[in-house]
């Protein structure tokens, strides 16, 4: 039952949010989500820039880490339940990374 509720929540609310951010990205708009700034071909967090081609995502049960494959110390950890819109950011970065649309 819990999984059904989460699925409905995703279908009716979170999917629309994710799609709106993806549309902004595809139109070249700059925006910020969870402390991560989206620019034309890169993201910026902790006052450092990371090209999408160097982006890696490591997912764990309760959190995930976005980091550079060139410098693993250039990273940002987000918790799914604590950080607002962390689920949306994870989904968006995964779509961008998998599609190579950067």
VEXDRENMAR-81929 format. One record per atom (N, C-alpha, C, CB): x, y, z. Coordinates in Angstrom, 1 decimal. Atoms other than C-alpha are relative to their C-alpha. Glycine has a CB too. Example, Ala and Ser with C-alpha at 12.3 -4.5 7.8 and 13.67 -1.06 7.14 Angstrom:
2
<x=0.9; y=-1.2; z=0.0>
<x=12.3; y=-4.5; z=7.8>
<x=0.9; y=1.2; z=0.0>
<x=-1.0; y=0.0; z=1.2>
<x=-0.9; y=-1.1; z=0.0>
<x=13.7; y=-1.1; z=7.1>
<x=-0.8; y=1.1; z=0.8>
<x=0.4; y=0.5; z=-1.4>
END
This chain:
102
<x=0.8; y=-1.2; z=0.0>
<x=0.0; y=0.0; z=0.0>
<x=0.9; y=1.3; z=0.0>
<x=-0.9; y=0.0; z=1.2>
<x=-0.9; y=-1.1; z=-0.1>
<x=2.8; y=2.4; z=0.9>
<x=0.6; y=0.3; z=-1.4>
<x=1.1; y=-0.2; z=1.0>
<x=-0.6; y=-0.1; z=1.3>
<x=4.4; y=1.8; z=-2.5>
<x=-1.0; y=0.6; z=-1.0>
<x=0.6; y=-1.3; z=-0.6>
<x=1.1; y=-0.5; z=0.8>
<x=1.1; y=2.5; z=-4.2>
<x=-0.2; y=1.5; z=0.2>
<x=-1.3; y=-0.8; z=0.2>
<x=0.2; y=-1.4; z=-0.3>
<x=0.8; y=5.8; z=-2.5>
<x=1.2; y=0.8; z=-0.6>
<x=0.0; y=0.3; z=1.6>
<x=-1.2; y=-0.7; z=0.6>
<x=4.4; y=6.8; z=-3.5>
<x=-0.1; y=0.1; z=-1.5>
<x=1.3; y=-0.7; z=0.4>
<x=0.1; y=0.1; z=1.5>
<x=3.7; y=5.7; z=-7.1>
<x=-1.1; y=1.1; z=-0.5>
<x=-0.5; y=-1.3; z=-0.5>
<x=1.0; y=-1.0; z=0.3>
<x=0.5; y=7.9; z=-7.2>
<x=0.5; y=1.4; z=0.2>
<x=-1.3; y=-0.2; z=0.8>
<x=-0.5; y=-1.3; z=-0.2>
<x=2.3; y=10.8; z=-5.7>
<x=1.0; y=0.4; z=-1.1>
<x=0.8; y=0.0; z=1.4>
<x=-1.0; y=-0.2; z=1.1>
<x=5.1; y=10.5; z=-8.3>
<x=-0.8; y=0.3; z=-1.3>
<x=0.9; y=-1.2; z=-0.2>
<x=0.7; y=-0.2; z=1.3>
<x=2.6; y=10.2; z=-11.2>
<x=-0.8; y=1.3; z=0.0>
<x=-1.0; y=-1.2; z=-0.1>
<x=0.9; y=-1.2; z=0.0>
<x=0.4; y=13.1; z=-10.1>
<x=0.7; y=1.3; z=0.4>
<x=-1.1; y=-0.3; z=1.0>
<x=-0.6; y=-1.2; z=-0.4>
<x=2.9; y=15.6; z=-8.7>
<x=1.5; y=0.1; z=-0.3>
<x=-0.2; y=0.1; z=1.5>
<x=-1.5; y=-0.1; z=0.1>
<x=6.6; y=14.8; z=-8.7>
<x=0.4; y=-0.1; z=-1.5>
<x=0.6; y=-1.0; z=0.8>
<x=-0.4; y=0.2; z=1.4>
<x=6.7; y=13.8; z=-12.4>
<x=-0.2; y=1.4; z=-0.7>
<x=-0.9; y=-1.0; z=-0.7>
<x=0.2; y=-1.3; z=0.6>
<x=5.3; y=17.2; z=-13.4>
<x=1.1; y=1.0; z=0.4>
<x=-1.4; y=0.6; z=0.4>
<x=-1.1; y=-0.8; z=-0.4>
<x=7.9; y=19.0; z=-11.3>
<x=1.3; y=-0.3; z=-0.7>
<x=0.2; y=-0.1; z=1.5>
<x=-1.2; y=0.4; z=0.7>
<x=10.7; y=17.0; z=-12.8>
<x=-0.1; y=0.4; z=-1.4>
<x=0.1; y=-1.6; z=0.1>
<x=0.1; y=-0.4; z=1.4>
<x=9.4; y=17.6; z=-16.3>
<x=0.2; y=1.5; z=-0.2>
<x=-1.4; y=-0.4; z=-0.5>
<x=-0.1; y=-1.5; z=0.1>
<x=9.2; y=21.4; z=-15.7>
<x=1.5; y=0.4; z=0.1>
<x=-0.8; y=0.7; z=1.0>
<x=-1.5; y=-0.3; z=-0.1>
<x=12.9; y=21.5; z=-14.6>
<x=0.7; y=-0.6; z=-1.3>
<x=0.6; y=-0.7; z=1.2>
<x=-0.6; y=0.5; z=1.2>
<x=13.8; y=19.3; z=-17.6>
<x=-0.2; y=0.9; z=-1.2>
<x=-0.5; y=-1.5; z=-0.3>
<x=0.4; y=-1.0; z=1.0>
<x=12.0; y=21.7; z=-19.9>
<x=0.9; y=1.2; z=0.1>
<x=-1.5; y=0.4; z=0.0>
<x=-0.9; y=-1.2; z=-0.2>
<x=14.0; y=24.6; z=-18.4>
<x=1.4; y=-0.3; z=-0.5>
<x=0.0; y=0.4; z=1.5>
<x=-1.3; y=0.4; z=0.4>
<x=17.2; y=22.7; z=-18.9>
<x=0.1; y=-0.1; z=-1.6>
<x=0.4; y=-1.3; z=0.6>
<x=0.0; y=0.2; z=1.4>
<x=16.3; y=21.8; z=-22.5>
<x=-0.1; y=1.3; z=-0.8>
<x=-1.1; y=-0.9; z=-0.5>
<x=0.1; y=-1.3; z=0.7>
<x=15.5; y=25.5; z=-23.3>
<x=1.2; y=0.9; z=0.4>
<x=-1.3; y=0.6; z=0.5>
<x=-1.2; y=-0.8; z=-0.3>
<x=18.9; y=26.6; z=-21.9>
<x=-0.2; y=1.0; z=1.1>
<x=0.5; y=0.7; z=-1.2>
<x=0.3; y=-0.9; z=-1.1>
<x=17.4; y=28.4; z=-18.9>
<x=0.9; y=-0.4; z=1.2>
<x=-1.4; y=0.0; z=0.4>
<x=-0.8; y=0.2; z=-1.2>
<x=19.6; y=28.8; z=-15.8>
<x=-1.0; y=0.0; z=1.2>
<x=1.0; y=1.1; z=0.2>
<x=0.9; y=0.1; z=-1.1>
<x=17.9; y=27.7; z=-12.6>
<x=0.8; y=-0.7; z=1.2>
<x=-1.3; y=-0.8; z=-0.3>
<x=-0.6; y=0.6; z=-1.1>
<x=18.7; y=26.4; z=-9.1>
<x=-1.0; y=-1.0; z=0.6>
<x=0.4; y=1.0; z=1.1>
<x=0.8; y=1.1; z=-0.6>
<x=17.5; y=23.2; z=-7.4>
<x=0.8; y=-0.6; z=1.1>
<x=-0.5; y=-1.0; z=-1.1>
<x=-0.7; y=0.6; z=-1.1>
<x=18.6; y=22.0; z=-4.0>
<x=1.4; y=0.5; z=0.2>
<x=0.1; y=-1.5; z=-0.2>
<x=-1.3; y=-0.6; z=-0.2>
<x=21.5; y=24.4; z=-3.9>
<x=1.0; y=-0.3; z=-1.2>
<x=0.7; y=-0.5; z=1.2>
<x=-0.8; y=0.3; z=1.2>
<x=22.7; y=23.2; z=-7.3>
<x=-0.5; y=0.9; z=-1.1>
<x=-0.1; y=-1.5; z=-0.4>
<x=0.3; y=-0.9; z=1.1>
<x=22.8; y=25.8; z=-10.1>
<x=0.2; y=-0.7; z=-1.3>
<x=0.9; y=1.3; z=0.1>
<x=-0.1; y=0.6; z=1.3>
<x=22.1; y=24.6; z=-13.6>
<x=0.4; y=1.1; z=-1.0>
<x=-1.3; y=-0.7; z=-0.4>
<x=-0.4; y=-0.9; z=1.0>
<x=24.0; y=26.4; z=-16.3>
<x=0.0; y=-0.7; z=-1.3>
<x=1.4; y=0.6; z=0.3>
<x=0.1; y=0.6; z=1.3>
<x=24.4; y=25.7; z=-20.0>
<x=0.5; y=-1.4; z=-0.2>
<x=0.7; y=0.9; z=-1.0>
<x=-0.6; y=1.4; z=0.2>
<x=26.7; y=22.7; z=-20.0>
<x=0.6; y=-0.5; z=1.3>
<x=1.1; y=0.1; z=-1.0>
<x=-0.6; y=0.4; z=-1.2>
<x=27.5; y=22.4; z=-16.3>
<x=-1.0; y=0.3; z=1.2>
<x=1.3; y=0.7; z=0.2>
<x=0.7; y=-0.4; z=-1.3>
<x=26.2; y=22.6; z=-12.7>
<x=1.0; y=0.6; z=0.9>
<x=-0.6; y=-1.3; z=0.6>
<x=-0.9; y=-0.7; z=-0.9>
<x=27.6; y=24.6; z=-9.9>
<x=-0.5; y=-0.2; z=1.4>
<x=0.1; y=1.5; z=-0.3>
<x=0.3; y=0.2; z=-1.4>
<x=27.6; y=23.8; z=-6.2>
<x=1.3; y=0.2; z=0.8>
<x=-0.7; y=-1.3; z=0.3>
<x=-1.1; y=-0.2; z=-0.9>
<x=29.9; y=24.7; z=-3.3>
<x=1.0; y=1.0; z=-0.7>
<x=0.7; y=-1.3; z=0.4>
<x=-0.9; y=-1.0; z=0.7>
<x=31.3; y=27.6; z=-5.5>
<x=0.9; y=-0.7; z=-1.0>
<x=0.7; y=0.8; z=1.0>
<x=-0.9; y=0.7; z=1.0>
<x=32.8; y=25.0; z=-7.9>
<x=-1.0; y=-0.4; z=-1.1>
<x=0.8; y=-1.1; z=0.6>
<x=0.8; y=0.5; z=1.1>
<x=31.6; y=24.1; z=-11.4>
<x=0.4; y=-1.4; z=-0.4>
<x=0.2; y=1.0; z=-1.2>
<x=-0.2; y=1.4; z=0.4>
<x=31.2; y=20.6; z=-12.7>
<x=-0.7; y=-0.2; z=-1.4>
<x=-0.6; y=-1.0; z=1.0>
<x=0.6; y=0.2; z=1.3>
<x=30.7; y=19.8; z=-16.4>
<x=-0.8; y=-1.3; z=0.1>
<x=1.1; y=-0.2; z=-1.0>
<x=0.9; y=1.2; z=0.1>
<x=27.9; y=17.3; z=-17.2>
<x=0.8; y=-1.2; z=-0.4>
<x=-1.2; y=0.3; z=-0.9>
<x=-0.8; y=1.1; z=0.5>
<x=30.4; y=15.1; z=-19.0>
<x=0.8; y=-0.6; z=1.1>
<x=0.9; y=0.4; z=-1.1>
<x=-0.8; y=0.5; z=-1.1>
<x=32.3; y=14.7; z=-15.7>
<x=-0.8; y=-0.4; z=1.2>
<x=1.0; y=1.1; z=0.5>
<x=0.9; y=0.3; z=-1.1>
<x=29.2; y=14.2; z=-13.5>
<x=-0.2; y=-1.5; z=0.2>
<x=-1.3; y=0.7; z=-0.3>
<x=0.3; y=1.4; z=-0.4>
<x=28.8; y=11.0; z=-11.6>
<x=-1.0; y=0.1; z=1.2>
<x=1.3; y=-0.8; z=0.5>
<x=1.0; y=0.1; z=-1.0>
<x=25.9; y=10.0; z=-9.3>
<x=0.1; y=-1.4; z=0.7>
<x=-1.4; y=0.2; z=-0.5>
<x=0.0; y=1.2; z=-0.8>
<x=26.2; y=7.4; z=-6.5>
<x=-1.2; y=0.0; z=0.9>
<x=1.4; y=-0.2; z=0.8>
<x=1.2; y=0.0; z=-0.8>
<x=22.9; y=6.4; z=-5.0>
<x=0.1; y=-1.1; z=1.1>
<x=-1.2; y=-0.3; z=-0.9>
<x=0.1; y=0.9; z=-1.2>
<x=22.4; y=4.8; z=-1.6>
<x=-1.4; y=-0.1; z=0.5>
<x=1.0; y=0.5; z=1.2>
<x=1.4; y=0.2; z=-0.5>
<x=19.4; y=3.8; z=0.4>
<x=-0.7; y=1.3; z=0.4>
<x=0.0; y=-1.0; z=1.1>
<x=0.6; y=-1.2; z=-0.6>
<x=18.8; y=7.1; z=2.2>
<x=0.5; y=1.3; z=-0.6>
<x=0.2; y=0.0; z=1.4>
<x=-0.6; y=-1.2; z=0.6>
<x=20.9; y=9.6; z=0.2>
<x=0.8; y=-0.4; z=-1.3>
<x=1.0; y=0.6; z=1.0>
<x=-0.8; y=0.2; z=1.2>
<x=23.0; y=10.1; z=-2.9>
<x=1.0; y=1.1; z=0.0>
<x=-0.9; y=0.0; z=-1.3>
<x=-1.1; y=-0.9; z=0.2>
<x=26.2; y=11.9; z=-3.9>
<x=0.2; y=0.3; z=-1.4>
<x=1.3; y=-0.6; z=0.7>
<x=-0.4; y=-0.4; z=1.4>
<x=26.9; y=13.9; z=-7.0>
<x=1.4; y=0.5; z=0.1>
<x=-1.0; y=1.2; z=-0.6>
<x=-1.4; y=-0.4; z=-0.1>
<x=30.5; y=14.3; z=-7.7>
<x=0.7; y=0.0; z=-1.4>
<x=0.8; y=-1.0; z=0.9>
<x=-0.8; y=0.0; z=1.3>
<x=33.2; y=14.8; z=-10.4>
<x=0.8; y=-1.3; z=-0.1>
<x=0.9; y=1.2; z=0.0>
<x=-0.9; y=1.2; z=0.2>
<x=34.8; y=11.8; z=-11.9>
<x=1.5; y=0.4; z=-0.1>
<x=-0.5; y=-0.8; z=-1.3>
<x=-1.3; y=-0.5; z=0.0>
<x=37.9; y=14.0; z=-12.1>
<x=0.6; y=0.2; z=1.4>
<x=0.1; y=1.2; z=-0.9>
<x=-0.3; y=-0.3; z=-1.3>
<x=37.9; y=14.9; z=-8.5>
<x=-1.1; y=-0.4; z=1.0>
<x=0.4; y=1.5; z=0.2>
<x=1.0; y=0.6; z=-0.9>
<x=35.9; y=12.8; z=-6.0>
<x=-0.3; y=0.9; z=1.2>
<x=0.3; y=-1.4; z=0.4>
<x=0.2; y=-0.9; z=-1.2>
<x=36.4; y=15.5; z=-3.3>
<x=-0.9; y=1.2; z=-0.4>
<x=1.3; y=0.5; z=0.5>
<x=1.0; y=-1.1; z=0.4>
<x=34.2; y=17.9; z=-5.4>
<x=-1.3; y=-0.7; z=-0.1>
<x=0.4; y=0.6; z=-1.4>
<x=1.3; y=0.8; z=0.0>
<x=30.9; y=16.4; z=-4.3>
<x=-1.0; y=0.8; z=0.9>
<x=0.3; y=-1.3; z=0.6>
<x=1.1; y=-0.5; z=-0.8>
<x=27.6; y=17.2; z=-2.7>
<x=-0.9; y=-1.2; z=0.3>
<x=-0.8; y=1.1; z=-0.8>
<x=0.9; y=1.1; z=-0.5>
<x=25.5; y=14.7; z=-0.6>
<x=-1.3; y=0.6; z=0.3>
<x=0.7; y=-0.7; z=1.2>
<x=1.3; y=-0.4; z=-0.3>
<x=21.8; y=15.0; z=-0.5>
<x=-0.8; y=-1.2; z=0.6>
<x=-0.7; y=0.5; z=-1.3>
<x=0.8; y=1.0; z=-0.6>
<x=19.3; y=13.1; z=1.6>
<x=-1.4; y=0.1; z=-0.6>
<x=0.0; y=0.2; z=1.6>
<x=1.3; y=0.0; z=0.6>
<x=16.1; y=12.0; z=0.0>
<x=-1.1; y=0.6; z=0.9>
<x=-0.4; y=-1.5; z=-0.4>
<x=1.1; y=-0.5; z=-0.9>
<x=13.9; y=12.8; z=3.1>
<x=0.3; y=1.3; z=0.6>
<x=-0.2; y=-1.1; z=1.0>
<x=-0.3; y=-1.3; z=-0.7>
<x=15.8; y=15.8; z=4.5>
<x=0.1; y=1.2; z=-0.9>
<x=1.3; y=-0.2; z=0.8>
<x=-0.3; y=-1.1; z=0.9>
<x=16.7; y=17.9; z=1.5>
<x=-1.2; y=0.2; z=-0.9>
<x=1.2; y=-0.2; z=-0.8>
<x=1.2; y=-0.3; z=0.8>
<x=13.7; y=19.6; z=-0.2>
<x=0.4; y=-0.2; z=-1.5>
<x=-0.5; y=1.4; z=0.3>
<x=-0.2; y=0.2; z=1.4>
<x=13.4; y=18.5; z=-3.8>
<x=1.2; y=-0.9; z=-0.4>
<x=0.1; y=1.3; z=-0.8>
<x=-1.1; y=0.9; z=0.3>
<x=16.3; y=16.0; z=-3.5>
<x=-0.4; y=-1.1; z=-1.0>
<x=0.6; y=-0.6; z=1.3>
<x=0.5; y=1.1; z=0.9>
<x=14.2; y=13.3; z=-5.3>
<x=-0.1; y=0.6; z=-1.4>
<x=-1.3; y=-0.5; z=0.5>
<x=0.1; y=-0.6; z=1.4>
<x=13.5; y=15.7; z=-8.2>
<x=1.4; y=0.3; z=-0.6>
<x=-0.7; y=1.4; z=0.1>
<x=-1.4; y=-0.3; z=0.5>
<x=17.2; y=16.7; z=-8.5>
<x=0.6; y=-1.4; z=-0.4>
<x=0.9; y=0.6; z=1.1>
<x=-0.5; y=1.3; z=0.4>
<x=18.2; y=13.0; z=-8.5>
<x=-0.5; y=-0.5; z=-1.3>
<x=-0.2; y=-1.0; z=1.1>
<x=0.7; y=0.4; z=1.2>
<x=15.7; y=12.2; z=-11.2>
<x=0.5; y=0.8; z=-1.2>
<x=-1.5; y=0.1; z=0.1>
<x=-0.4; y=-0.9; z=1.1>
<x=16.7; y=15.2; z=-13.3>
<x=1.4; y=-0.2; z=-0.4>
<x=-0.2; y=1.5; z=0.5>
<x=-1.4; y=0.2; z=0.3>
<x=20.4; y=14.6; z=-13.1>
<x=0.2; y=-1.4; z=-0.7>
<x=0.9; y=0.0; z=1.2>
<x=-0.1; y=1.3; z=0.7>
<x=19.9; y=10.9; z=-14.0>
<x=-0.5; y=0.1; z=-1.4>
<x=-0.9; y=-1.0; z=0.8>
<x=0.5; y=-0.1; z=1.3>
<x=17.8; y=11.8; z=-17.0>
<x=1.0; y=0.7; z=-0.9>
<x=-1.3; y=0.8; z=0.0>
<x=-1.0; y=-0.7; z=0.8>
<x=20.4; y=14.3; z=-18.2>
<x=1.2; y=-0.8; z=-0.3>
<x=0.4; y=1.3; z=0.7>
<x=-1.2; y=0.9; z=0.1>
<x=23.3; y=11.9; z=-17.6>
<x=-0.3; y=-1.1; z=-1.0>
<x=0.4; y=-0.5; z=1.3>
<x=0.4; y=1.1; z=0.8>
<x=21.5; y=9.0; z=-19.3>
<x=-0.2; y=0.4; z=-1.4>
<x=-1.2; y=-0.8; z=0.6>
<x=0.3; y=-0.5; z=1.3>
<x=20.4; y=11.0; z=-22.3>
<x=1.1; y=0.6; z=-0.7>
<x=-1.2; y=0.9; z=0.0>
<x=-1.2; y=-0.7; z=0.6>
<x=23.7; y=12.7; z=-22.8>
<x=-0.5; y=1.3; z=-0.7>
<x=0.7; y=-0.9; z=-1.1>
<x=0.6; y=-1.2; z=0.6>
<x=21.6; y=15.8; z=-23.6>
<x=0.7; y=1.3; z=0.5>
<x=-1.4; y=0.1; z=0.3>
<x=-0.6; y=-1.2; z=-0.6>
<x=24.2; y=18.3; z=-22.3>
<x=1.0; y=0.6; z=-1.1>
<x=0.8; y=-0.3; z=1.2>
END
